[in-house]
Amino acid sequence: MLESAQINKMSMAERLQAMEQLWDALCRGGGEVSSPEWHADVLADRKARADRGEAKFLTLDELKTRLRPSES
């Protein structure tokens, strides 16, 4: 396992290569990570609110505006 200090000493190219190797290993691994049970509860609650018409949705443009740093 790589230690943080070792990663900090790597060049940007070495870090990117390490990330690519990790990504390839994850893709080949085939194992699935299970979601915690509380995720299902959150999703069910959000769907119920949407079904009742209580959920508020943003357009993509509204979201981009909200996420942009304000120029103050």
C-alpha positions in Angstrom: 0.0 0.0 0.0 1.2 3.5 -0.8 1.7 5.9 2.0 0.6 9.5 1.7 4.2 10.7 1.9 5.1 8.5 -1.1 2.2 9.9 -3.1 3.2 13.4 -2.3 6.7 12.7 -3.7 5.3 11.5 -7.0 5.3 13.7 -10.1 1.9 14.5 -11.6 2.5 12.0 -14.4 3.3 9.3 -11.8 0.1 10.1 -9.8 -2.0 10.0 -13.0 -0.5 6.6 -13.9 -1.2 5.3 -10.5 -4.8 6.5 -10.7 -5.2 4.8 -14.1 -3.9 1.5 -12.7 -6.3 1.7 -9.7 -9.2 2.5 -12.1 -8.3 -0.5 -14.3 -8.1 -2.8 -11.2 -11.5 -1.6 -10.0 -13.0 -2.2 -13.4 -11.6 -5.7 -13.6 -12.4 -6.5 -10.0 -16.0 -7.4 -10.7 -16.9 -7.0 -7.0 -19.8 -4.7 -6.2 -19.9 -2.3 -3.3 -23.2 -2.4 -1.5 -25.0 0.8 -0.7 -25.8 1.3 3.0 -29.4 0.5 4.0 -30.1 4.1 4.8 -29.6 5.0 1.1 -32.8 3.2 0.3 -34.6 5.1 3.0 -33.4 8.5 1.7 -34.4 7.6 -1.9 -37.8 6.4 -0.8 -38.4 9.6 1.1 -37.3 11.7 -1.9 -39.6 9.7 -4.2 -42.5 10.1 -1.8 -42.0 13.9 -1.6 -41.9 14.0 -5.4 -45.0 11.9 -5.7 -46.8 14.3 -3.3 -45.7 17.3 -5.3 -43.6 18.6 -2.4 -40.2 18.2 -4.0 -38.4 21.2 -5.5 -36.3 20.7 -8.6 -33.8 23.0 -10.3 -33.1 23.2 -14.0 -29.5 22.6 -15.1 -29.0 26.4 -15.7 -30.4 27.2 -12.2 -28.0 24.7 -10.6 -25.0 26.1 -12.5 -25.9 29.6 -11.4 -26.3 28.4 -7.8 -22.9 26.6 -7.9 -20.9 29.5 -9.4 -19.0 31.6 -6.9 -20.6 35.0 -6.4 -18.5 37.9 -7.6 -18.5 40.0 -4.4 
